[in-house]
Amino acid sequence: MSLSRPVQVVAVTGGKGGVGKSNLSVNISIALAEMQRRVVLLDADLGLANCDVLLGIKSTRNLADVLSGACDLRDVLVDGPGGIKVVPASSGVQQMTQLNAQQHAALINAFSSLDQQLDVLVIDTAAGISDTVVSFVTASHEVVVVVCDEPSSITDAYALIKLLSTEYHQTRFRVVANMTRTLTEGQNLFNKLQMVCDRFLDVTLQYIGQIPFDENVRKAVQKQTPLLTYAPRSRAAQAIRSIAQKVVEWPLPSGPRGHLEFFVERLLHSTQMRV
């Protein structure tokens, strides 16, 4: 069954762990829902899931149950704050991080059950450049790379972009600077990443904004409450809403490439390429 309108599939990634991509994924999903978008948030960190923790929700089933055949993907959808739907992953289940090609395909094909109407699928990827990360990122229409002011963050973001561009022909990346201390820090971080990419890679980077360091972020995590719910008028929350506004302004995919079925097909193709 084809969806009546294109679905925006946005992968949030970063290469390095600890840059705040899960927080961005959670809160940008809520911000998009505030703009009347129907949003599904997929926790694609198959071994160390934490979106459910950040959202303060509990789930009895997760992606491990989908893989085992105990249920289909619609059965694991959980209602989240602001009207978003959440697909929780498993946490502390090592075999979920070591899926073979057949298991990847089974998980990917499970998405065909998401035939409900939705506007945006936000994917919170795992850290690093594992096969699973690459599968989800290369299948997405938009790739948001999160960086922060640490040398390893820029290095790891570049390594991820290099892999995706040279091996999988990904050419466009959106960049967010997180936990910035000044107005110029984010732009400077982007400039560093763009300089090395321009020198060695044939890619296009677009800077879509920065999220200032905000103590409310830490407090929200401790309360297991999304920042946009805990401190909706905070500086960081306002910055996330500004980024979400840019997301809705991105052109929607057209033709068959715009439907969720194509996302499934690209995931499956990406998996088969590595068999």
N, C-alpha and C positions, 0 to 999 in steps of 0.2 A: 504493500500500500504506500503510495507516494504522499508526502506531506503537501499541504496546499500552498505552502510558501517556503522559501529557502530558510535553512537553519544555519546560524552562525556558529561555527565550532572554533573555540578559542582555547589554545593550550597555553598555560602559564608555567614557565620553566625557568631555569637559571644556571644549570650546571652544578653550582656549589650549593650545599645545604646551608641553612641558617640565614638566607638572604631575605626571608619573609614572603616567599611565594605563596605558601598556604594561606597566610593571613590576607594577602591580596586576592587570592582566588575566592575565598569565603566572602570577603566584604565587597568585592566588585560584583559578585553574583547578587548580593542583596541590593546594591546600588542599581543594578540593571533591572531588578524586580520593581524597585521604586519607580522606575521609568516605564512601568507597565509592560515589561518584557517577561515572557514566560521562560524561566531559567531552570535548567538542571545542572547541578554541580556534581561532577564526577571526581571522586578521590582516586586518582590513578597511581598512588604510591602503594603498590600491592603488598608490600611487606611491613611498612611502618606508617599505616594510615593515621591521620590526625585531624582531618576536617571535622569529624564528628565530635572530637574533643573541643575544638575551637568553637563549635556551634552549640555545645552543651546538649547534644541529642544522643539518644541511645537507640541502637538498632539490634534486633535479634538475628538478622540475617545480613550477609555481606557478599562481596564478589566471590569469596571462596565457596559459598553455597551455590552460586550460579555455576561455577566450574564443576562442582561435584554432581550437578544435575538435580539438586534438591529443590530448586525453584528457578524461575526465570527472572530476568532483570527487573521487570515491573514489580515483582514481589519484594525486592529489596529497597525500592524507592522509599525515602523517609521525608516527611514534611519538615522543612527547615524554617528559620525565621524569615519574615518578610514575604512569605509565599513561595520561596524557592523549594525545589525538590533536590534531594541529595542521594547519590549512589555511594554508599560507604564501602570502603575497601577493608581488608582484614589487617590486623596488626599483630606482629609477633608470630606470623605463620611463614616459616622460612621457605616452604615449597612454593609459595606464591611469588617469590622473587626468582625462582629457578624454573619457570615454565618453559616447556619445549615448544616447538613450532605448532604442533597439533593442539596443545593446550592454549597457546596464544590465539589460534584460529577459533577455538571453541568460545573463548571469552569474547573475542571480537564479534563473532556471529551473534552472540547474545544481544547485541545492540539492535538487532532487527526487531526485537520485541518492544523497543521504545517507539511505538508508532503513534503515541499521543501527540497532540499539538504542542510544540515548543518553539521558542524563538532563538534561544541561545543555549549552547552546551559549553560550559566552562570546565576545562580539564586541569586539575592540579596534579602535575607530574611529580614523580620522585626526583630526588637529587641525582646527579651523575649523568652518564650517557649509556645506560643499559639498553638492551634490546627493547624493553618495554617502553622506556622513555622515548626512544626513537620512533617506535611504532605509533604512539599516540601523537607525537609532535608532527610527524610527516603526514599524518592523516588529517590534520586540522587545517582549517582555512587561514587562521591567523595564529601567529606565534608571538607571545609576549615574553621577553627575556628580562628577568629581574636582576639588577646588580646593586651592590652596595660598596661603600668606600673601604674595601679590603683588596690588596693586590691579588689574592687568590680568587676573589669574585670575578674580577675582570679576566684573569687567566682562564678560569673555568668556563666563563660565558663565551670567550673566544673559541675555546676548544669545542664546545657544543655547536656553535655556529659553523665552525670549520667542518666538523663532521657532517652536519646536516646539509651544508652547501656542496661539499665536494663529493660526498657519497650518495646523497639523496636529492640533490638538485633543488634544495630549498633556497630561495633567493631573497625573501622579504622577511624582515624581523622588526617587531616593535620593541622598544626598550623603555623600561621604567627604572628610575633610580630610587632606591628605598633607604629610609632611615638617614636622610640627609640633614646636615646641621646648618647649612646656609643655602640661600637661593641659588648661588652659583655652583655649589658642589655637584648637584645632579647633572647640570650641563657639562661640567668638567669631566665627570665620570663617563658620560656618553661620548664626549670628544675623544677620550683615551681609547675607548672600545672602537669607535668609528675609524680612528687613525690606523690602528693595526689591521682592521678588516679591509679598509680601502687599499692598504699596501699589499695584502696577500690574498684577498678573496674577492670574488665577483658577486657581492651581495648589496642589498639596499637596507640600511638601518633607518628607522624613524624614531625619534625621541618623542614619547607621548606624555612625559611628565615625571615629577618626583613626588615622593611621599616624605614629609619631614619627620625627623625623630620626634616621637610623641609618647610621653609616659603613659598616656591613656591606653596605648596599644598593649603594653605589658599588663596593666590592670585588667583590661578586658580579657586577655588570655587567662589570667588567674581566676577570673569570674566565670570562665567558660562561656563568655557572651561575645558575640561579634562586636567589633568596634563601632559599627554604624548603629548598633542598638545601645551599647553601653555609653558612648559619648558621641552622639550624632552630629554635634556642632564642633567637634575637635578639629584641629588643623589637619590631622592625618585623614579623618573622615571626609573632610571637604576636598582634600586632594584626590582621594579615591573616587569620589563622585565626579570630579572633573575628568579623571581618566575614563570612567565609565561612559561619560558623555561622548568622548572621542570614539569609544568602541561602537556606540550606536550610530555614529556618523560614518563609519567605514562602509564602503559599498558591499552590498550583499552579494554572495555568489549567485551566478545566473545559470539557468539550464539545469541539466541533471546533476551537475557538480554541486549544486546548492542544496541538495536534499540529504537527509541523514543517511539514506542508503549508500550514498557515495562515500560518506565518512567510513562506514563499515567496509566498503570495498577497498578503500585505500589502506585501512588498517590491515586487512587480510593480505593485500598485495605487499605491503611493507614487511609483514611477517614471512611471506613466502620467499621474498628476495634473500632472506638470511638463512634459509634452510640449506 
